[in-house]
């Protein structure tokens, strides 16, 4: 059991490392995501092609309608990644992951509409603390305003992705769905990059120097490896526990960025107060989930 929880925290740590890699890689955010999805799609295709499940090839065939549905989910993930890395490049890693904490707020907002659930006033109120924390940083530190706006859009897109992915994923095998999500995001982004480049020149279109090993690590470890690790963890640990543990992801990212980029030198009083409010919000949401889980049990 200890090994299972060690794997869980390893997966959270790896997830927290993606923001650091986004800053280390010098490619434009859209080009970075394109390479990430292209390499991940290729690796997953080869893996599913050569591996077998119960004596049969793991790569399954789907109708075009199903592929379109999975690809559409992948496009949401793709857009989230583009805005997430753009937020980090426009500000810093801490700002990018702090804005990611708004996922809870947007989930509380979107899920009742998409899944036709009852609106949760408690979750919405807890999320208001996160909004207040981000407002403090936004209002008192003009350096990070563009990064915060991009980060807020990123968190809204991820909330949509998580809700739709959970709904659509019930009908498809996980690894095959991951493949078609990567393919769908890749095709969609390939169509958008010329338009994107017209307004925001992307510069270099291919990785060079240290970008190559960083990108390889991002694809193999932080994309394919992380997804497969999450599958293993979810088979051994309740999803409820996994979801709560992932609240630590922004904490890991901020700690890593402080060590690697010395970001603590850029932080002022308003940022610290904002961070404190966001952490309180996460703690309250976690305690609320624990209480709700015990009530259901």
N, C-alpha and C positions, 0 to 999 in steps of 0.2 A: 504493500500500500504506500509506503514511503517513496518507493521508486516512481509510482504513478504521480504523486504530488510533486516530485522533483521534475518530472517531465512536464507537468502543467506549468510550473513556474519558469521552466526553460522556454516553453512556448511563449509565455508572456514577455520574457526578456528579449526573445528574438523579435517579437512584434514591436517592442519598444525601440529596437535597433534600426528599424526601417527609416525613421525620421532622421537619424544621424547619417545614414547612407545617402538620403536625399540631399543633404547639404554637402557631403563629401564629393558626390558625383557632380561634375561641372556642366553636364548637359542641361538644356532647357527642360522644364518639367514635362512638357508634352512629348518631347523626343525621348526622355528618360523612360516614361511610361510605355511608349511604343516599343522600345527595346526590351523592357521588362516583360511585356505581354507576349511579344514575338518569341523570345527565348523560352518563356514558360510554356507557351502553346506547343512549341517544337519538342521540348523535353517530355511533356505530358503525352503527346502523340506517340513518340517512340516508346515510352514506358508502357502505355496501354497496349501498344501494338505487339510488344514482345512478351508481356506478362500474361499469365493465365489465371482465371478464377474458376474453381471447380472444373478444371480440365478444358475450359473454353476461353477464347481470347477475351481479354478484359475490355477491349475497345468495342463498344456496342453501336449498333445502327439505330438511328432515330429518324422520324419523319421530319420534313423540312420545317413544319410548324413548330415542332418541339425544339429543333436547333435554333430557330428564330427566337423562341421564348427564352432559352438559356443564354443566347447571345445578347439579348436585350438586357438581361440581368447583368451580364459582364460589362455592358456599356456603362451602366450606373457605377460599377466598381472602377472602371477606367476613368470616368470623369471625376470621381472622388479622389483618386490618386493624383490626377493632374492638378486639381485645386489644392490638395494637401501639400504636394511638393512645391507648388507655386507660392503657397503661404510661407513655407520654411525659407525659400530662397528670397522672398521679399522682406522677411524679418529674421527669425531664427528658429531653432528646433523647439525651444520652450513655448513660443507663441503658437506654433503649428499644433503641438499636442495639447496645449491648454484649450484652444478652440475646439479640438476634437472632443473635449468633455461635454460639448453641447449636444452630442449625439442623443443623450438621455432626454433632453428637452424636445428635440425634433421627433424622437420616437414616440414620446407621450403625445405629441401633436398629430403625427401622421398615422400611427397605428389604428386608432379608433376609426379613422376615415377609411383606410384601406381594408382592414379586417373586420370592420363594423363592430368594434368593441365599445364598451362603455368608457367614456372619457375619465381619466384618472386625475382628479384635482390635486391629490397628494404629490404625485410624480411631477406634475406641472409646477407646483409650489417649490419643491426641492430644486427643480431646474432653474427657477428664478434666481437662486443664489449664484449659480454658474453664470447666468446672464449679467448679474450685478458685478461679479468678479471681472468678467471680460470688459464690461463697460468702464470700470475703473482704470484698467490698463489702456483701453482705447482713448478715454477722455483725457488722461493725464500724460500720455506718452505718444506724441504724434509720430515718432519714428516707426511705429508698428501698425499704423492704421490700415494700410493696404494689405499687409500680412494677415491682420485680424479679419478683414472683410473676406478675403480668399479662404481663410480657415473656417469661417462660419458657413460659407457655401459648401465647403468640403464636408463638414459634419452633417449638414442637411442631406447631401447626396449619399453619405454612408448610411444614415438612418433609413433612407428609402431603399438602398441596396439590401440592408440587413432584413428589413420587413419583407420585401419582395423575394429575396433569396430563400428565406425560410418557407415562404408560401409555395414557391415554385419547386424548391429542392425536394419536397416530399414525394415528387413523382419520378425522380431520376436518381441514378447511382451517382454517389458523390464525386468520385474521381473523373468520371465521364462529364459530369456537369462542369467541373473545374476546367476541363479542356475546352468545352464549347463556350464557357464564359470568357476565357482568354482569347479565343478565336473571334468571338463577337466583339469584344472590346478592341481588339487589334484592327479588325475591318472598319469599325466605326471611327476609330481614331485616325486611321489612314485617310478616310474621307474628310475628316475635319482639319487635319494638319495644314493643308494648303490655305484654308480660310483663316486659321489661327495665325499662320505665318504672314499673311497679308497685313494683319493688325499688330502682331507681336513677332518680329523676326526671331526665328528660333536659333539662328547661328549654325554652329556645327551640327551635322546630322548623324555623326557616328562617334562612339567612345574612343578615346586615345589615352595613352599613359596609364595613370592609376585608376581612371574611370573603368577600365576593362575588368580588373580583379574585383573592384567594388560592385560593379554591375553583376558580375558572375555570382558573387556572394549573395546579393539581393535576390537574384532569380532562384538559385539553387536552394539557399537556406531560408531566406525570408519570404519566399513565395511558395515554391513546391514543398520544401521541407516543413515549413510552418503549417501548411494546409494538411499534409499527411500526419504531422504530429498532433494536430487538433483532432483529427479523426480517431487516432489511437487513444488520446486522452478522453474523448467523449464516450468511448466504448467502456472505459474503466471507472470514470468519475462522473457523478451526476451533472447534467448540463447546468443546473442551478449553481453549483459550486464553481464550475468553470467560468460562467458569466460574471460572478462576483469577483473572482480572482483577476479577471481581465480589467477590472477597475484600476489595477496597479500599473497598467501599461503607460499612462502619461507620466507616472512617477519615475519609472525606469528610464524613460526617454529624457526627462529633465535632468536626472542624475548623470546619465551618460553624456549629455551635451555639456554639462558643467565641467566634467572631467576632460572631455576631448576638445571642446572649443572655448573653455573658460567663460561660459556665458554668464556666470555669476557676476562678472564685472559690468555687464550691461543692464543688470536688474536694479530698479529703484524701489522706493517705498510703495508706490501705487501698485507695482507689479507684485510685490510680496503680499500686500493686502488682498489683491485680486486672486492670487494663487491660494491664499488661505481660505477665502470664501468658496472657491471651487472645490478644494479638498473637503471642506465641511459639507458641501452639497453631495459629493460622492459618498461620504461616510453616512449621511442621512438616507440617501437612496439605498445604500447597502443594507443598513439596519431595517429599512422599510421592507426590502425584499426578503430579508431573513424572517421578519415577523409574518409577512404574507405567506411565506413557505411553511412556517410552523402551523399557521391557521389552517392551511389546506391539508397538511398532514394529519 
